[in-house]
Structure formats: C-alpha cells, structure tokens
Amino acid sequence: MHASVDLSYVETLLRLSLGLSLGLLIGLEREHSAKEAGLRTFAFVGLAGTLGGLIGEAFALASLGLTALLIVLLNLRTLLDREGAELTTSAAMMLTCLAGILCGLGHRLTPAAVIVSTTALLAWKRPLSGFTRGLTEAEIRSAIVLAVLAIVIYPALPEGSVGPMSLVEPRAAWATVLLIAGIGFVNYILWKVYGSRGADFAGFLGGLVNSSVTVSELASRAAGGSPETIHGAYRGVILATSAMLARNIVLLAILAPRALFHCIGAFGPMLLCCLVLLRLDRRIDLSDTSEQTSDVLELPFSLTVALKYGLLFLALTVASSLTLSFLGEAAFYAVSFVGGLLSSASAVASSAAMIAQHTVDPWQGSIGVLLASLASVVVNQPFILRARNRQLTRQVNIAMSMVAGSGVAGMLVWMVAGRWIATAMEGWIPG
C-alpha cells in the first residue's frame, strides 16, 4: 500500500463518505441488537480505516492496531461484567476497519460487498442458528462433499475433449453435474425451511430435484387416504410437473441460451397448461396441513448422486453424438426420450451441451430437450397407480395428457412461426 497523493476534494470526500456509511450500516445492526459497540463506534472504526488507507501504509497499520486495542478493551469490559466475550462483534469491527482501509485506497465494490454480507450474517443470526442446529451429520457431510467436488475435483479435470473421437469433455460434464446438484442442494435448504407447509411445497420443491420420485411418494401417501389427501396429491403432481419444466428451462438458459428461444413454443404452453389446471382447481391452499413432507427428498448431495448424474450425463452425451453421426436424427431423438425417462435433468443438460458445442442444430437440440421433458411427464402416469384410486389416476392422466399435448402442439406451431421470427431476429438472439 502506498500513500494516496494528489486526490481531488470530491474523490477524497467520496472515499470518506463510503467508509463512514459502511461503518454506520453495520453499526446500525449492532445498535439494534443492543451491543456494547454500536452505531457511533462502528462509524468511527470505518472512518479511521478510511483515513489510514488515504494517508498511507503506516497509518493503515496504525488504524488496525487501534481497532485491535479497542477490541481488547471491549472484551475486557464484557468479561469483567461476566457477560462473555464479544467475539462476533470483535470480528465485525475488524472487518469494518479493513473495509474502511479499502475505501481509502479507492476500492468501492469489494468493501461494500463485505460489509453488506457481514451485516446480513449478523442480522440473520437466529434463522441461521436455528437452521444449523437442525442439520444432521449426514447433511453436513453432503455439503462438504459438494464443496470438495466443486473446489478440489473440478479444477483438476483436463480441459477440452478427451478420449476416442473426442466425445467427452470432463470439465463440461462435471460442471453440468455440479449445476444440477447445486439446484438440488438449494432446493433442499428451502425444503428444510418450508417443507412442513403441505403437499403444495412437497410437489413443487420435490419436482425441482426429481419429479418421478416426488409423484411416486405423493401417490403412496394418497393410498387409502382422506379426500383432502387425495386432492393434495393431485395438486402436488401438477406442481411437480411445473417445477420439472421450470428447472429444465433454467438448465437450458444456462448451458445453451440460444436454444431457449427455440423451446419457447413448447415450454410456454406446457407451463401455461399447468397454471390453468391449478387455477381450475380452486381449492389450492398453501397454508399448513397435517401432512409432513420433509421426508420426500433424499439427502441434498452425496457421492452416489454425483456419480449417477455424471455417468448418466456422459452416457447420454456419447450415445446422442454417436447415434446422430451414424444413425441420424431419429436415433438422437429416441436417445433423448429414453434419457428423459431416466432423468430429464441429465437428458436436457446433454442436449444443451451438444447445442453449445455445435454438435447439433439448435432446432434439433430443442426437440431433444422437449422429448426429454415429455418423457418425464409421461413416466409420471404409471407412478400414480400406487394411490390405488381410480378418480385420482384418471384426473392425473387427463392432466398429464393435456400438458404433453400442449407441448407437442406448441412445438409444431413454433417450428413454423419460430423459424421466421428467428430469421428476423438473428442478431438479437444470444449465442
């Protein structure tokens, strides 16, 4: 760090104002929490750090030293009062000083992001503490495995295509696996927080991970149940299908944004059909029910799940490439449909990866994505038989047929209208 020289009055004022504002922000939270170090103390710490960064390295170190001394005095006072050490406040105070120094050096985004994140962590103490106390050892291991696979394994994988005919891209495959697993992990966290709110959340959140497993579980619970339970299972199936479609759209948007345009004609009507079916079912209620839904999902992440997604993704990618090269489009579509029966997420990711690598035309890839999604819709119908309820089976079969039919009809129309629109908007569609 070097002393800042020849700064304009406006620039100096901006740096001091940012440092002071960030100190006030985190101090506001500490004041609200009735801590010994509050609004004014943190404002002074932020301002002192900013001055240190403005004047030079020696003064920046001096501001850190003074902040450390202040932290020692604060903890001595609380310990003498038998109130315990203020470790969290002390850490926040040191971060505020460091952020102030960054402000003095001319940084803006980094110190702001640090202080806003720190303030959020302080303000969300109770929800975070309650959530962590509810975690099991297996759930913690799942989080650690996901972190290792993302931070340690992914960078070690070779870049580019490998193997015979260069059919496999290890990093691309693993990135897709982590993307799918990440969606499931975030969903599991939401499940832990909201999972007791009935079959509606059970259907939607479960459908984000695996709609077939969710439909099977909801059907099993509806077997011999009350009319309300059966009705909740029907709602849950529709919502699970909606979540599956939404997840596939997100995967496509991330992996092959250009192909998203080509799928609008199919996914739009399918989602609209799901919304209409839910709207016609006028008894939708997101309030608490007697049904417990927290055990529908498996653990958020495990090595077995990672290997399953990875192997299935690789198998579908290789099979799709080979069948397209040697057997033509029809075989590629057949592989996409069969893949959708096993895991629509992996099948959609495989087609999207092929689109991104220019192995298939966006229209061909979008049809593969649609077939994988339709397969996931179709395969749900036999699972509902576990409910052993004719009325529920008939309602679900009609609903799934309407969703699938709307997707096919929309895609046929879009193949004509969409090509004309794509040609007219060629320069506007993201690559």
N, C-alpha and C positions, 0 to 999 in steps of 0.2 A: 504494500500500500504506500502511496505517496501523497504528499500534501496536495490538496486541490488549490490551484492558483488561478488568478485572473478570471474568477467566476463572476458572471453578471449578477446584479442585485436580484433580478427576477429568478434566476436559476437557484441562487442561494436560498431565497425565500421559499421556493418550491420544495427544495430538499428538506428544509427545516419544518415546513408545514406537513409534509408527508410523514416524517419521523414522529412529530408530535401527534398527528392524527392516529397513527397506528398504536402509539402508546395509550392514547385516550380510548381507543376501541377495546383493547384487551383490559385496560384498567376499568372500564365500564362494567365488564363482566365480573371482574374480581370484586368491585364495589357492590354489585348486586348480590354476590354470594357472601357478603359480609366478611370479607377477608381483611386482615390487618393492613396489607398493602393494597390500596385501591386505585381510584381514578387518578389522583394527583401524583402518587408515587410512580405509577407506570408511565404517566405523561413525562415526568422528569427523567426517568430512565431512557425512554425513547429519544427525548431531546438531547440528553447527554451523549448517547451513542451517535446521534446525527452530527453533533458538534465534533466529536472525535474523528469521525470519518471525513468531515470537511477540512479540519485543520491538518491532520497527518497521522502517520502510523503510531507515533509515540502517544499522541493524545487519544487515539482509538484504544490502545492498550490500557491507558490510564482510565478511560471510561469503563472498560471491562473490569479493571481492578476495583474501582469504586463500587461498581454494581455487585461484585463478589463480596466486598466488605459489607454492603447494605444487606445482602442475603444472609451473611453470618450473623449480623446484629438482629435481623428479623427472626431467625430461628432461635437464637439465644433467648430472646424475649418470650417467644411462644413456649419454649421448653421450660423456662423459669415459671411461667404461668401454668405449667402442666397441661398444655393444650396440644402437645405433639409438634413435630417438625412440619414446617410448611414446604414440603418437597415439591409439590405441584406448582405452587405459586413461585417458588425459587426458580424452577426450570423455566417457567413462563417469563420471569423477569430477565433471566439471562438471554433468552431468545429475543426479547424486546430490545435489549441493548445491541445484540448482533444485528437485528433488523435495522435499528437506527444507524449503525455504522454503514451498512449497505446503502441506506438512503443518503448518507453524507457523501458516499463515493459516487453517487449518481444512479444507482440501481432503483428501479421502481417496481417492476412486476414481481421479482423474487421476494423482497421484504414484505410486500403486500400479501402475496400468496401465503407466506409463512405465518404472518400474524393472523390472517383470516382463518387459516386452518387451525392454528393454536386456539383461537377464541372459540371456534366451533367445538373442538375437543373438550374445552373447559365447560362450555355451556351444555354439552350433551353427556355430562358425567353420569347422571342417573340412568338414562336409557342404555348407555354403553356398559355400565357396571351390571345392570340387570341382565343384559344380553349375554355378557361373558360368563356370569355366574350360572347361566342356564346351559352353557356349552358342555357337551360330553367330551371325554378323552378321544373318542373316535372322530368327532367333528373337528377337534383341534388338529389331529393327525392329518385329516383330509386337507385342511388349509395349508399345512406345512408341505404336504406332497405337491399340491398345486403350485406353491411358490417355488419349490425345487425344480419342478419340471419346466416352469416358465423362465426362471432366472439362471439355473445351472445347466439344464439339458439343452434348451433351445439354442443358446449361443454356441454350443459345442457341435451342433449338427452341421454337416457340409452345406455350402451354398450351391445353388444351381441344380441341374438334373444329374442323376446318377443311374447306374445300372444299365442293362441291355435296352437299346433303343431310347435311352434317356427318358424313361416313362415316369420316374419317381423323382420328386423334389422334396427331400426330407424336411427342410425348413418350412416350406409352404404347407406341407401336410401337418407338421406339428403345430404351426401357427393356427391352422383351422381347428385342430383338436382342442387347443387352449381356448380358442374363441367359443366353441360350443360348450366346453366345460365351464368357462367363465360365466356364460349366460346362466347355466345351471347353478353355479355357485351363488351368484347374486340372487337368483330366484329362491334358493334355499334359505338365504338370510331373510328375505321377505316372508317366506313361509314360517320361519321361526317367530316372526313378529306378529303376523296376521293369520296364521294357519288355523286358529280356533274360531274363525268367523264364518264357518259354514261351507256348504258344498260349492258355492259360487267361487270362493277363493280356491278351494280344492281343485275345481275343474280348470280354472284359468292358470294358476301357478303350476299345477301339475302338467298341463299341456305344454308349457314352455320347455319342460325337460323331456317328457315322453308321453305323448297323448294316449298311446295304446295302453300303457301301464295304468294311466290315470282312469281311462274308461273302464278297464277291467276291474279296477279296485272299486270304482263307484257302482258298477253293476253288481259286484259281490255284496256290497253293503245294502243295496236295494232289495236283495233276495229276501222275500218274506217280510219286508219292512212295511212301515205305515205308508199311506198315500203321500204324506209330505216328504218322506224319504225317497220315494219313487220319483216324485216331482223334482226333488233336488238333484237326483241322479240325471234326469233328462237335461236340466239346466246345466249341470256340470259337464255333460258330454258336449253340448253346444259350445260352452266356453272353452273347453279343452281344445276343440277343433279351431276355434278362433285364435287361441294362443299359439297353436302349432303353425297356423298360417302367418300370424304376425312374426313369429320367430324366424320362419323361412324367408320372409321379406327382409328382415334385418340382416340375416346372413348374406343374402344376395346383394343387398345395398352395400355391405362392407367389402365383400370379396369380388364382386363384379357389378359395379354401379351402372355400367352401360346396359346390362341385361335387364335391369329393373324396369326400364321403360317398356321393354317387350313383354313383361309379365303383368303389367297393369291391367290389361284386358281380362286376365283370368283371375288374379288375386282380388281385384276390386269387386267384381260380382260375388265371389265366394264370401268375402268378409261382409259385404252388404247383405247377403242372404242370411248369414249367421246373426247379424244385428236385427234383421226383420223377424227372424224366428224368436229371438229373445224379446223383441218388442211385442210380438203377438202373445207371448207368454206373460201375461200381465201380473203374475204373482211374484216376479223377481224381487228378492229381498236380500240385501247384503248385511242384515243385522245378525247378531249372534244366534246360533242354533244349537241344538243339543248334540249335533254330530261333531265328533272330534276328527279332525282331518290331518293332524300333524304327522301321522304315520303313513301317509300315502307315498311320500317321497322317500327314496333311499338316502344314504349319506351324500353330501354335496359333491364330493370328489374322492376318488380312490385310484390306485394304480390300475386296478382291473378295469374301471371305467375308461381311463386314459388309453389303455391298450385296445379295448374294444372299439372305441371311436377311431383310433389311429389305424388299426388293421382294416376295419370296415371302409374307412375313407380311402386307404391305399388300394384295397381290392376293387372298390368301385371305380376309382380313377383309372387304374390299369385296365380293368375289364372294359370300361367305356371307351378308352383310347383304342384298344385292340379291336373291339367289335366295330367301331366306327371306321377304322382303317381297312379291315378285311371283310366285314360283313355288311357295312353300310348303315344308314340312318336308323332303319327299323330295329336292328340289333341294339344300337345305342339307346333307343327309347325303351326297349324291353329291359335292359340292364337298369335304367333309371327307375322304371316302375318296380322292379323286383327289389332294388335298393330301398325304395320308399316303403316297402312292406316291412323291411328290417329296421330302418332308421331313416326317416325323411330328412333329418338334420344332416346326416352324413351324405346322403344322396344329393341333397341340394348343394351342399358345400363342394362335392365332387364336380357337379355340373358347373357351378360358378367358377371353380378353379380352372376348368377346361376353357371356359369362356375367356377368363382373364389371360390365359396362356395362348389364346387364339387357336386352340386345338379344334374348337367347334365354332360355328357361326352363332352370333347372339340369339337368332331366332331358334336355331336347333337347340341350343343350351336352355333357352327359356321353356321350350316344350318339355325337355328333360326335367326341369325344375317343376313344371306343372304336373307331369306324370308322377313324380315322386310325392308331391303333396296330395294328389288324388289317391295314390295308393295308401297313404296314411289315413285318409278319410274312409276309404273302402274297408281297410282292415279293421277299423273300429267296430264295424257292424257285427261280426261274429262274437266279439267280446261281450256285447250287451246281452247275449243269450244267458250269461251267468246270472242275470237277475231273475230268470225264470218267471218273467211277467210279459204276457203277450202284448198288452197295451203299450208298455214301455218299449218293447222290441219294435213294434210297428211304428210308434212315433219316431224313434231314433232312426230307423231305416228310411222312413219318409224324409226326415230332416237331412240325413247324410246324402240321400239321392238328390235332393234339391240343391245342396251345396255343391256336390260334384257336377251336376248338370249345369248349374250356373257358371261354373269354371270352364267347362268344355265349350259351352255356347259363347261365353265371353271371349275365349281364346280364338275361336273360329272367326268371330266378327273382327277381333283386333288384328288378326293376321292379314286382313284386307285393309281395314282402316289404318292400322298402326304402321304398315309399310309406307303408306302415303304420307302420314304425319312424320315418320322418321326421316323420310327423304326431305321433307320441307324444313325439318328442324335439325338437320345433320350437324350443324355447327354448335348446337346448344346442348346436345346430349353428352354427359360426362363420359370420358374414356376410362 
